[in-house]
Amino acid sequence: MKSAMMRSLLVLVLALSVLVAACSSDTTTQSIELVSPADAAQVIADDPAGLVVLDIRTLEEFNEARLADAIMVDFYADDFAAQLDTLDKDVPYVLYCNSGNRSSDAVKTMKDLGFVEVYEIDGGIVNWYDQGFPIES
């Protein structure tokens, strides 16, 4: 009886060990930061592999002015999260909106979706431009 109990206990310990190892094997860490326009400009200048400059304003706002090489996903689109979910989560993003309100909500969604590296521009494109950094029309 003691031997059967010990065997059962051993099986349980082994099963728990495997479960803990499986749950902790994901070593991916997220880095989601609110950064100044100067820090965002440095990230862009460093041009890390796969960098995406992501504008989450409306198409009208995007067409008026944007950061160079930005792509757009409209924050107000009904399928905003679904559109984000199609993007590569393992590359770095510089994220901005107009003033920082939409992007502060968007980073929460990006975190939930598993994006690994996101730099949110503090104050959005307005602060970017006010700090003297270039925009395109």
C-alpha positions as CSV (number, residue, x, y, z in Angstrom):
1,M,0.0,0.0,0.0
2,K,2.8,2.4,0.9
3,S,4.6,1.6,-2.4
4,A,1.4,2.4,-4.4
5,M,1.0,5.6,-2.5
6,M,4.6,6.6,-3.1
7,R,4.3,5.8,-6.8
8,S,1.1,8.0,-7.0
9,L,2.8,10.8,-5.2
10,L,5.8,10.5,-7.6
11,V,3.6,10.6,-10.6
12,L,1.8,13.7,-9.3
13,V,5.1,15.5,-8.6
14,L,6.3,14.7,-12.1
15,A,3.1,15.8,-13.7
16,L,3.2,19.1,-11.8
17,S,6.9,19.6,-12.7
18,V,6.1,19.2,-16.4
19,L,3.1,21.5,-16.1
20,V,5.2,24.2,-14.4
21,A,8.0,23.8,-16.9
22,A,5.5,24.1,-19.8
23,C,3.9,27.2,-18.4
24,S,7.2,28.9,-17.7
25,S,8.9,28.0,-21.0
26,D,7.7,31.2,-22.7
27,T,10.5,33.6,-22.0
28,T,9.2,36.3,-24.3
29,T,9.1,39.6,-22.4
30,Q,7.1,42.6,-23.4
31,S,8.6,46.1,-23.5
32,I,5.9,48.7,-23.9
33,E,7.1,52.2,-23.1
34,L,5.8,55.8,-23.2
35,V,8.7,57.7,-24.7
36,S,9.5,61.3,-25.6
37,P,9.5,62.4,-29.2
38,A,13.3,62.6,-29.0
39,D,13.6,59.0,-27.8
40,A,11.1,57.8,-30.5
41,A,13.2,59.7,-33.1
42,Q,16.3,57.8,-31.8
43,V,14.5,54.4,-32.1
44,I,13.6,55.3,-35.7
45,A,17.1,56.5,-36.5
46,D,18.6,53.3,-35.0
47,D,16.3,51.4,-37.5
48,P,16.0,48.1,-35.6
49,A,15.2,45.1,-37.8
50,G,11.5,45.1,-38.9
51,L,10.7,48.5,-37.3
52,V,7.1,49.6,-38.0
53,V,6.0,53.2,-37.4
54,L,2.3,52.9,-36.7
55,D,-0.2,55.8,-37.0
56,I,-3.5,55.0,-35.4
57,R,-5.3,58.2,-36.4
58,T,-8.1,58.4,-39.0
59,L,-7.4,58.3,-42.8
60,E,-8.1,62.1,-43.0
61,E,-5.6,62.8,-40.2
62,F,-3.1,60.5,-41.8
63,N,-3.4,62.1,-45.2
64,E,-2.9,65.6,-43.7
65,A,0.4,64.8,-42.0
66,R,2.3,61.8,-40.7
67,L,5.7,60.5,-39.7
68,A,7.9,59.2,-42.6
69,D,7.2,55.6,-43.6
70,A,4.2,55.3,-41.2
71,I,1.5,52.7,-41.8
72,M,-2.0,53.4,-40.6
73,V,-4.6,51.4,-38.7
74,D,-7.6,53.5,-37.8
75,F,-8.2,53.3,-34.0
76,Y,-11.9,54.0,-34.6
77,A,-12.4,51.1,-37.1
78,D,-14.8,48.4,-35.8
79,D,-12.1,45.8,-36.4
80,F,-9.2,47.8,-35.0
81,A,-8.0,44.9,-32.7
82,A,-8.4,42.4,-35.5
83,Q,-6.3,44.6,-37.8
84,L,-3.6,44.9,-35.1
85,D,-3.7,41.1,-34.6
86,T,-2.6,40.6,-38.3
87,L,0.6,42.5,-37.7
88,D,3.9,40.9,-36.8
89,K,4.1,41.0,-33.0
90,D,7.8,40.2,-32.8
91,V,9.1,43.4,-34.4
92,P,9.4,46.8,-32.8
93,Y,6.7,49.5,-33.2
94,V,6.8,53.3,-32.8
95,L,3.1,54.1,-32.1
96,Y,1.4,57.4,-32.2
97,C,-1.9,59.2,-32.5
98,N,-2.7,62.9,-32.5
99,S,-2.1,63.8,-28.8
100,G,-1.7,60.5,-27.0
101,N,-5.2,59.6,-25.9
102,R,-5.9,56.9,-28.5
103,S,-2.4,55.5,-28.3
104,S,-2.6,55.0,-24.6
105,D,-5.7,52.8,-25.2
106,A,-4.1,51.1,-28.1
107,V,-1.0,50.0,-26.2
108,K,-3.3,48.1,-23.8
109,T,-4.7,46.2,-26.8
110,M,-1.3,45.6,-28.2
111,K,-0.1,44.2,-24.9
112,D,-3.1,41.9,-24.7
113,L,-2.4,40.7,-28.3
114,G,1.2,39.9,-27.4
115,F,3.2,42.6,-29.1
116,V,6.8,42.4,-27.8
117,E,8.2,45.9,-28.3
118,V,6.2,49.1,-28.5
119,Y,7.3,52.7,-28.1
120,E,4.4,55.1,-27.7
121,I,5.2,58.7,-28.5
122,D,4.2,60.9,-25.5
123,G,1.9,63.6,-26.8
124,G,1.4,62.0,-30.2
125,I,2.2,63.7,-33.5
126,V,1.3,67.1,-32.0
127,N,4.2,66.9,-29.5
128,W,6.5,65.3,-32.1
129,Y,6.0,68.3,-34.4
130,D,6.2,70.8,-31.5
131,Q,9.5,69.3,-30.6
132,G,10.8,70.1,-34.1
133,F,10.7,66.7,-35.6
134,P,9.8,66.3,-39.3
135,I,6.4,65.2,-40.7
136,E,5.2,64.4,-44.2
137,S,2.1,65.6,-46.0
